Amino acid sequence: MQRIDGKQLAQTIREEVKKEVQTLKKVPVLNVLLVGEDPASKLYVHLKQKAGEEAGVTVNIHHLLADTPDEQLFDLVESWNQDPNVDGILIQVPLPDEHNQDELTKSISPEKDADGFHPSHFEALNQGKITILPPVHEGILRLINETPLKLAGAQGIILSKSETFAAPLQRLLETAGMSIEVMPPDEIDEEQLKEADLVVSAVGKLNFLKPDMVRDNAVIIDIGTNKTREGKTQGDANLKAFENTDVWITPVPGGAGPMTIALLLKNVLKIAKSRA
């Protein structure tokens, strides 16, 4: 087993962002909307704020109660759209079930969408024009680049039931010459999965991905975030189970998570420079 070290790679990216921020006349500002008390969301937002401080990016967290009316959330986002002092906007997902997450995401001005999930960015990607890449997707591409896998002509599987996550990633990988299939976790073609050169697992289920499900030398990018009985964070794959295999795999924590945060800051920097 070869671990793909996202933590070290993310540190390099954050240092690059810090150097570039120091050349700007104005400190980049990211406003984050956090709704409710989900422990994982609160942790992620804290990590983003801490990384922002280290890189010289101001990250303002606006924490609202779970039962805050959608109208109030839309008004807040619109005020940030209009505020010249706010460069980037991020809505921490998932939102509590009673909120319209898709519509709230669409309400962000595309020019300030630091997470890159506004539909206009996907439309631009389909037209071959990359504007803002979602940090999680760019992170996956960079992590793959740390392995011997060549995308052109390779076969890949995305395990996910989220079209918002899977569709842009599928498009990016196909553009690089890879043959990609998206499979919901309850509709897996086991034979096809076993032949895949790349497996991106975004299932969110502890111990879901097992060694006998993938081929030797496969590259596994684990996006899953789950809690063990001991309260530790673990991905969809149990690293210990893969120790005696030949796969390349991202650890959780220390894989895709740090990369996503680092590239989020890179997006905020890009937006700030475009608005300078």
C-alpha positions as MATLAB code, in Angstrom:
seq = 'MQRIDGKQLAQTIREEVKKEVQTLKKVPVLNVLLVGEDPASKLYVHLKQKAGEEAGVTVNIHHLLADTPDEQLFDLVESWNQDPNVDGILIQVPLPDEHNQDELTKSISPEKDADGFHPSHFEALNQGKITILPPVHEGILRLINETPLKLAGAQGIILSKSETFAAPLQRLLETAGMSIEVMPPDEIDEEQLKEADLVVSAVGKLNFLKPDMVRDNAVIIDIGTNKTREGKTQGDANLKAFENTDVWITPVPGGAGPMTIALLLKNVLKIAKSRA';
ca = [
       0.000    0.000    0.000;
       1.211    3.465   -0.927;
      -0.278    6.421    0.941;
      -0.961    9.565   -1.092;
       0.072   12.372    1.252;
      -2.503   15.135    0.842;
      -1.369   16.849    4.022;
       2.124   17.646    2.729;
       0.848   18.667   -0.697;
      -1.731   20.968    0.907;
       0.958   22.597    3.030;
       2.886   23.494   -0.124;
      -0.239   25.035   -1.689;
      -1.007   27.076    1.441;
       2.543   28.420    1.464;
       2.166   29.465   -2.183;
      -1.094   31.232   -1.332;
       0.542   33.005    1.622;
       3.387   34.344   -0.528;
       0.952   35.651   -3.130;
      -1.382   37.196   -0.539;
       1.566   39.203    0.779;
       1.863   40.918   -2.614;
      -1.745   42.172   -2.551;
      -2.830   45.587   -1.315;
      -5.965   44.138    0.309;
      -6.336   40.991    2.416;
      -8.682   38.485    0.720;
     -11.924   37.900    2.639;
     -14.032   34.722    2.692;
     -17.449   34.726    4.388;
     -18.703   31.317    5.505;
     -22.319   30.508    6.339;
     -22.682   27.752    8.939;
     -26.221   26.681    9.848;
     -26.979   24.334   12.735;
     -24.827   22.289   15.091;
     -23.489   19.451   12.944;
     -20.165   18.514   14.623;
     -18.375   17.666   11.371;
     -19.437   20.931    9.723;
     -18.309   22.941   12.732;
     -14.938   21.189   12.655;
     -14.460   21.783    8.921;
     -15.297   25.459    9.254;
     -12.825   25.816   12.125;
     -10.103   24.143   10.049;
     -10.822   26.483    7.139;
     -10.579   29.503    9.405;
      -7.305   28.279   10.926;
      -5.785   27.574    7.508;
      -6.957   30.985    6.321;
      -5.236   32.713    9.233;
      -1.976   30.902    8.443;
      -2.182   31.906    4.780;
      -3.180   35.517    5.430;
      -6.792   35.099    4.261;
      -9.559   36.448    6.501;
     -12.269   33.822    7.079;
     -15.416   35.184    8.726;
     -17.764   32.532   10.119;
     -21.462   33.407   10.422;
     -23.048   30.702   12.579;
     -26.845   30.664   12.588;
     -29.380   28.405   14.289;
     -30.734   25.385   12.417;
     -34.262   26.833   12.412;
     -33.238   30.147   10.849;
     -35.769   30.859    8.058;
     -34.522   30.413    4.497;
     -35.557   33.982    3.737;
     -33.022   35.227    6.275;
     -30.298   33.018    4.777;
     -31.018   34.301    1.263;
     -30.945   37.895    2.490;
     -27.592   37.332    4.180;
     -26.037   35.774    1.078;
     -27.375   38.617   -1.081;
     -25.841   41.174    1.281;
     -22.487   39.434    0.813;
     -22.992   39.415   -2.955;
     -23.315   43.191   -2.817;
     -20.566   43.839   -0.258;
     -17.369   45.003   -2.016;
     -15.312   43.945    1.021;
     -16.296   40.275    0.625;
     -14.303   38.409   -2.019;
     -15.525   34.834   -1.587;
     -18.669   33.182   -0.220;
     -19.018   29.615    1.017;
     -22.051   27.780    2.378;
     -20.984   24.900    4.595;
     -22.889   21.788    3.556;
     -24.833   19.766    4.297;
     -27.445   22.185    5.568;
     -30.128   20.920    7.959;
     -32.839   19.064    6.007;
     -35.426   21.817    6.245;
     -33.361   24.198    4.110;
     -33.219   24.473    0.316;
     -29.516   23.811   -0.163;
     -29.529   23.849   -3.979;
     -31.365   27.156   -4.274;
     -29.200   28.765   -1.622;
     -26.077   27.699   -3.518;
     -27.526   29.174   -6.710;
     -28.110   32.465   -4.891;
     -24.359   33.038   -4.505;
     -22.941   35.379   -7.124;
     -20.889   33.111   -9.445;
     -18.004   35.584   -9.269;
     -17.813   35.075   -5.480;
     -18.542   31.332   -5.347;
     -15.356   30.061   -3.667;
     -16.573   26.437   -3.580;
     -17.270   26.394   -7.317;
     -20.638   24.622   -7.105;
     -22.770   27.296   -8.774;
     -24.411   25.772  -11.892;
     -22.774   28.384  -14.120;
     -19.347   26.940  -13.325;
     -20.452   23.467  -14.439;
     -21.926   24.958  -17.618;
     -18.602   26.672  -18.306;
     -16.758   23.405  -17.701;
     -18.996   21.613  -20.213;
     -18.109   24.296  -22.735;
     -14.411   23.764  -22.116;
     -14.043   26.975  -20.148;
     -12.804   26.484  -16.609;
     -13.721   29.388  -14.344;
     -13.683   28.267  -10.704;
     -13.008   24.586  -10.022;
     -14.529   23.077   -6.893;
     -11.593   22.597   -4.491;
     -12.586   18.984   -3.827;
     -12.401   18.167   -7.550;
      -9.131   19.973   -8.173;
      -7.771   18.263   -5.064;
      -8.682   14.852   -6.470;
      -6.869   15.622   -9.731;
      -3.759   16.766   -7.880;
      -3.763   13.701   -5.647;
      -4.033   11.413   -8.672;
      -1.084   13.282  -10.158;
       1.020   12.091   -7.203;
       0.620    8.494   -8.380;
       1.943    6.647  -11.460;
      -1.558    6.532  -12.990;
      -1.898    8.128  -16.418;
      -5.478    9.252  -16.989;
      -5.519    8.956  -20.771;
      -6.964    5.558  -21.674;
      -7.531    4.503  -18.064;
     -10.813    3.365  -16.537;
     -12.339    4.929  -13.452;
     -15.335    4.596  -11.144;
     -16.915    7.301   -8.999;
     -18.910    5.828   -6.128;
     -21.432    8.492   -5.187;
     -25.155    9.215   -5.140;
     -24.582   12.979   -5.447;
     -24.832   14.282   -9.005;
     -23.562   17.678   -7.830;
     -20.328   16.035   -6.734;
     -19.978   13.368   -9.423;
     -20.942   15.166  -12.639;
     -18.190   17.845  -12.683;
     -15.561   15.297  -11.648;
     -16.699   12.909  -14.365;
     -16.424   15.715  -16.912;
     -12.914   16.678  -15.755;
     -11.641   13.107  -15.884;
     -13.225   12.458  -19.283;
     -11.569   15.615  -20.600;
      -8.254   14.107  -19.499;
      -8.990   11.019  -21.589;
     -10.310    8.675  -18.912;
     -13.353    6.415  -19.286;
     -15.518    7.120  -16.221;
     -18.647    5.547  -14.772;
     -20.641    6.939  -11.845;
     -22.190    4.310   -9.594;
     -24.488    4.889   -6.621;
     -23.309    2.723   -3.702;
     -26.390    0.495   -3.949;
     -26.018   -0.079   -7.718;
     -22.404   -1.212   -8.010;
     -21.234   -3.329  -10.926;
     -18.739   -5.466   -9.008;
     -16.916   -6.751  -12.101;
     -16.488   -3.272  -13.529;
     -15.318   -1.919  -10.169;
     -12.741   -4.700   -9.919;
     -11.262   -3.644  -13.277;
     -11.059    0.089  -12.534;
      -7.675    1.828  -12.487;
      -9.149    4.634  -10.381;
     -11.814    4.493   -7.676;
     -13.143    7.687   -6.110;
     -15.257    6.778   -3.093;
     -17.673    9.414   -1.797;
     -20.156    7.088   -0.115;
     -19.975    8.238    3.495;
     -20.161    4.728    4.935;
     -17.622    3.273    7.345;
     -15.630    0.285    5.997;
     -17.599    0.338    2.754;
     -14.652   -0.157    0.403;
     -12.757   -3.434    0.877;
      -9.572   -4.819   -0.740;
     -11.409   -7.582   -2.607;
     -13.534   -4.959   -4.382;
     -10.644   -3.340   -6.267;
      -7.783   -4.453   -8.505;
      -4.083   -4.567   -7.642;
      -2.327   -1.223   -8.232;
      -5.623    0.678   -8.267;
      -5.591    4.319   -7.175;
      -8.194    4.986   -4.475;
      -9.207    8.540   -3.619;
     -11.253    8.330   -0.430;
     -13.618   11.279    0.044;
     -15.722    9.606    2.731;
     -15.788   11.082    6.227;
     -17.132    8.796    8.923;
     -16.824    8.329   12.671;
     -15.698    5.098   14.316;
     -17.154    3.893   17.608;
     -14.135    5.472   19.297;
     -14.993    8.838   17.752;
     -12.092    8.809   15.298;
     -12.449   10.023   11.720;
     -12.151    7.396    9.001;
     -12.934    7.277    5.298;
     -14.985    4.769    3.339;
     -11.934    2.486    3.321;
     -10.193    1.044    6.357;
      -6.479    1.649    5.731;
      -5.451   -1.330    7.852;
      -7.380   -3.653    5.569;
      -5.372   -2.378    2.580;
      -1.926   -2.567    4.229;
      -0.834   -5.728    2.417;
      -2.148   -4.678   -0.996;
      -0.483   -2.805   -3.879;
      -2.997    0.054   -4.073;
      -2.309    3.779   -3.899;
      -4.732    5.324   -1.410;
      -5.476    8.609    0.327;
      -5.658    8.381    4.124;
      -8.544    9.875    6.085;
      -7.689   12.181    7.700;
      -4.698   13.543    5.794;
      -5.775   13.011    2.196;
      -8.483   14.872    0.320;
      -9.543   17.020    3.308;
      -6.404   19.180    3.625;
      -6.247   19.532   -0.159;
      -9.831   20.801   -0.326;
      -9.124   23.475    2.288;
      -5.864   24.587    0.666;
      -7.447   24.871   -2.774;
     -10.426   26.734   -1.318;
      -7.979   29.404   -0.142;
      -6.402   29.369   -3.596;
      -9.845   30.058   -5.088;
     -10.427   32.950   -2.689;
      -7.062   34.390   -3.714;
      -7.978   34.016   -7.392;
     -11.309   35.782   -6.839;
      -9.666   38.585   -4.852;
      -7.100   39.173   -7.605;
      -9.836   39.275  -10.255;
     -11.695   41.926   -8.257;
      -8.655   44.071   -7.455;
];
